[in-house]
Amino acid sequence: MQNGKQHNRFPLTWIAGIAGIIFALGGTTWWLTSYWDQPATRDNPTVEKSPTHSQKEPISQIQEQVAIYWLNPTGTNIELVHKTLSFPSSVTPDGILESAFSQLLAGPSNSADYTTTIPEGTQLLALVTTEEGVKVDFSQEFVTGGGSASMTSRLAQVVYTATSLDSESKVWISVEGEPLEILGGEGITVSQPMTRQEFQEHFTL
């Protein structure tokens, strides 16, 4: 009888052991499943991205301004009037003045208010700015037509437009590569170089 009882205890012990193992494995499986089901977290702190170039505040550029000079007849007098254009600071002085003279030679957009005495068809052949001043070269049309008043006015338009970046600058004017000394049939003497101050001292509009 004793042998029979001992024989019955072993299966129960094994069954209990196996059940314990299964329970343990089941618990482990549940824990692993629960762990992997959790949302991932990071130990590293959040690093904010630097704003891209498009997100940054725009950097304002220094603007260069140039003036184009027209004529405004007022009774018996003629006054100089100007239109201001702005350019980014990256544009060279030569480029700025070339654009200004291109519009000057094309004539005013509103001819009812302003006028010009620079002959139609006048072309800018060359323009260069140096430490000495501004040098401009025009086609032959520049010296054609008009009396002394017309010649004086066109000279003013050129001198003041050329010095709009620097009012103290000097201007050298040439026609077809030759320095301009006498302007018009009435013989207006043009000193080289010409400045705003010299124009005001020797000419009257």
Secondary structure as a PSIPRED ss2 file (coil, helix, strand):
# PSIPRED VFORMAT (PSIPRED V4.0)

   1 M C   1.000  0.000  0.000
   2 Q H   0.000  1.000  0.000
   3 N H   0.000  1.000  0.000
   4 G H   0.000  1.000  0.000
   5 K H   0.000  1.000  0.000
   6 Q H   0.000  1.000  0.000
   7 H H   0.000  1.000  0.000
   8 N H   0.000  1.000  0.000
   9 R H   0.000  1.000  0.000
  10 F H   0.000  1.000  0.000
  11 P H   0.000  1.000  0.000
  12 L H   0.000  1.000  0.000
  13 T H   0.000  1.000  0.000
  14 W H   0.000  1.000  0.000
  15 I H   0.000  1.000  0.000
  16 A H   0.000  1.000  0.000
  17 G H   0.000  1.000  0.000
  18 I H   0.000  1.000  0.000
  19 A H   0.000  1.000  0.000
  20 G H   0.000  1.000  0.000
  21 I H   0.000  1.000  0.000
  22 I H   0.000  1.000  0.000
  23 F H   0.000  1.000  0.000
  24 A H   0.000  1.000  0.000
  25 L H   0.000  1.000  0.000
  26 G H   0.000  1.000  0.000
  27 G H   0.000  1.000  0.000
  28 T H   0.000  1.000  0.000
  29 T H   0.000  1.000  0.000
  30 W H   0.000  1.000  0.000
  31 W H   0.000  1.000  0.000
  32 L H   0.000  1.000  0.000
  33 T H   0.000  1.000  0.000
  34 S H   0.000  1.000  0.000
  35 Y H   0.000  1.000  0.000
  36 W H   0.000  1.000  0.000
  37 D H   0.000  1.000  0.000
  38 Q C   1.000  0.000  0.000
  39 P C   1.000  0.000  0.000
  40 A C   1.000  0.000  0.000
  41 T C   1.000  0.000  0.000
  42 R C   1.000  0.000  0.000
  43 D C   1.000  0.000  0.000
  44 N C   1.000  0.000  0.000
  45 P C   1.000  0.000  0.000
  46 T C   1.000  0.000  0.000
  47 V C   1.000  0.000  0.000
  48 E C   1.000  0.000  0.000
  49 K C   1.000  0.000  0.000
  50 S C   1.000  0.000  0.000
  51 P C   1.000  0.000  0.000
  52 T C   1.000  0.000  0.000
  53 H C   1.000  0.000  0.000
  54 S C   1.000  0.000  0.000
  55 Q C   1.000  0.000  0.000
  56 K C   1.000  0.000  0.000
  57 E C   1.000  0.000  0.000
  58 P C   1.000  0.000  0.000
  59 I C   1.000  0.000  0.000
  60 S C   1.000  0.000  0.000
  61 Q C   1.000  0.000  0.000
  62 I C   1.000  0.000  0.000
  63 Q E   0.000  0.000  1.000
  64 E E   0.000  0.000  1.000
  65 Q E   0.000  0.000  1.000
  66 V E   0.000  0.000  1.000
  67 A E   0.000  0.000  1.000
  68 I E   0.000  0.000  1.000
  69 Y E   0.000  0.000  1.000
  70 W E   0.000  0.000  1.000
  71 L E   0.000  0.000  1.000
  72 N E   0.000  0.000  1.000
  73 P E   0.000  0.000  1.000
  74 T E   0.000  0.000  1.000
  75 G C   1.000  0.000  0.000
  76 T C   1.000  0.000  0.000
  77 N E   0.000  0.000  1.000
  78 I E   0.000  0.000  1.000
  79 E E   0.000  0.000  1.000
  80 L E   0.000  0.000  1.000
  81 V E   0.000  0.000  1.000
  82 H E   0.000  0.000  1.000
  83 K E   0.000  0.000  1.000
  84 T E   0.000  0.000  1.000
  85 L E   0.000  0.000  1.000
  86 S E   0.000  0.000  1.000
  87 F E   0.000  0.000  1.000
  88 P E   0.000  0.000  1.000
  89 S C   1.000  0.000  0.000
  90 S C   1.000  0.000  0.000
  91 V C   1.000  0.000  0.000
  92 T C   1.000  0.000  0.000
  93 P H   0.000  1.000  0.000
  94 D H   0.000  1.000  0.000
  95 G H   0.000  1.000  0.000
  96 I H   0.000  1.000  0.000
  97 L H   0.000  1.000  0.000
  98 E H   0.000  1.000  0.000
  99 S H   0.000  1.000  0.000
 100 A H   0.000  1.000  0.000
 101 F H   0.000  1.000  0.000
 102 S H   0.000  1.000  0.000
 103 Q H   0.000  1.000  0.000
 104 L H   0.000  1.000  0.000
 105 L H   0.000  1.000  0.000
 106 A H   0.000  1.000  0.000
 107 G C   1.000  0.000  0.000
 108 P C   1.000  0.000  0.000
 109 S C   1.000  0.000  0.000
 110 N C   1.000  0.000  0.000
 111 S C   1.000  0.000  0.000
 112 A C   1.000  0.000  0.000
 113 D C   1.000  0.000  0.000
 114 Y C   1.000  0.000  0.000
 115 T E   0.000  0.000  1.000
 116 T C   1.000  0.000  0.000
 117 T C   1.000  0.000  0.000
 118 I C   1.000  0.000  0.000
 119 P C   1.000  0.000  0.000
 120 E C   1.000  0.000  0.000
 121 G C   1.000  0.000  0.000
 122 T C   1.000  0.000  0.000
 123 Q C   1.000  0.000  0.000
 124 L E   0.000  0.000  1.000
 125 L E   0.000  0.000  1.000
 126 A E   0.000  0.000  1.000
 127 L E   0.000  0.000  1.000
 128 V E   0.000  0.000  1.000
 129 T E   0.000  0.000  1.000
 130 T C   1.000  0.000  0.000
 131 E C   1.000  0.000  0.000
 132 E C   1.000  0.000  0.000
 133 G C   1.000  0.000  0.000
 134 V E   0.000  0.000  1.000
 135 K E   0.000  0.000  1.000
 136 V E   0.000  0.000  1.000
 137 D E   0.000  0.000  1.000
 138 F E   0.000  0.000  1.000
 139 S C   1.000  0.000  0.000
 140 Q H   0.000  1.000  0.000
 141 E H   0.000  1.000  0.000
 142 F H   0.000  1.000  0.000
 143 V H   0.000  1.000  0.000
 144 T C   1.000  0.000  0.000
 145 G C   1.000  0.000  0.000
 146 G C   1.000  0.000  0.000
 147 G C   1.000  0.000  0.000
 148 S H   0.000  1.000  0.000
 149 A H   0.000  1.000  0.000
 150 S H   0.000  1.000  0.000
 151 M H   0.000  1.000  0.000
 152 T H   0.000  1.000  0.000
 153 S H   0.000  1.000  0.000
 154 R H   0.000  1.000  0.000
 155 L H   0.000  1.000  0.000
 156 A H   0.000  1.000  0.000
 157 Q H   0.000  1.000  0.000
 158 V H   0.000  1.000  0.000
 159 V H   0.000  1.000  0.000
 160 Y H   0.000  1.000  0.000
 161 T H   0.000  1.000  0.000
 162 A H   0.000  1.000  0.000
 163 T C   1.000  0.000  0.000
 164 S C   1.000  0.000  0.000
 165 L C   1.000  0.000  0.000
 166 D C   1.000  0.000  0.000
 167 S C   1.000  0.000  0.000
 168 E C   1.000  0.000  0.000
 169 S C   1.000  0.000  0.000
 170 K C   1.000  0.000  0.000
 171 V E   0.000  0.000  1.000
 172 W E   0.000  0.000  1.000
 173 I E   0.000  0.000  1.000
 174 S E   0.000  0.000  1.000
 175 V E   0.000  0.000  1.000
 176 E C   1.000  0.000  0.000
 177 G C   1.000  0.000  0.000
 178 E E   0.000  0.000  1.000
 179 P E   0.000  0.000  1.000
 180 L C   1.000  0.000  0.000
 181 E C   1.000  0.000  0.000
 182 I E   0.000  0.000  1.000
 183 L E   0.000  0.000  1.000
 184 G C   1.000  0.000  0.000
 185 G C   1.000  0.000  0.000
 186 E C   1.000  0.000  0.000
 187 G C   1.000  0.000  0.000
 188 I E   0.000  0.000  1.000
 189 T E   0.000  0.000  1.000
 190 V C   1.000  0.000  0.000
 191 S C   1.000  0.000  0.000
 192 Q C   1.000  0.000  0.000
 193 P C   1.000  0.000  0.000
 194 M E   0.000  0.000  1.000
 195 T C   1.000  0.000  0.000
 196 R H   0.000  1.000  0.000
 197 Q H   0.000  1.000  0.000
 198 E H   0.000  1.000  0.000
 199 F H   0.000  1.000  0.000
 200 Q H   0.000  1.000  0.000
 201 E H   0.000  1.000  0.000
 202 H H   0.000  1.000  0.000
 203 F C   1.000  0.000  0.000
 204 T C   1.000  0.000  0.000
 205 L C   1.000  0.000  0.000
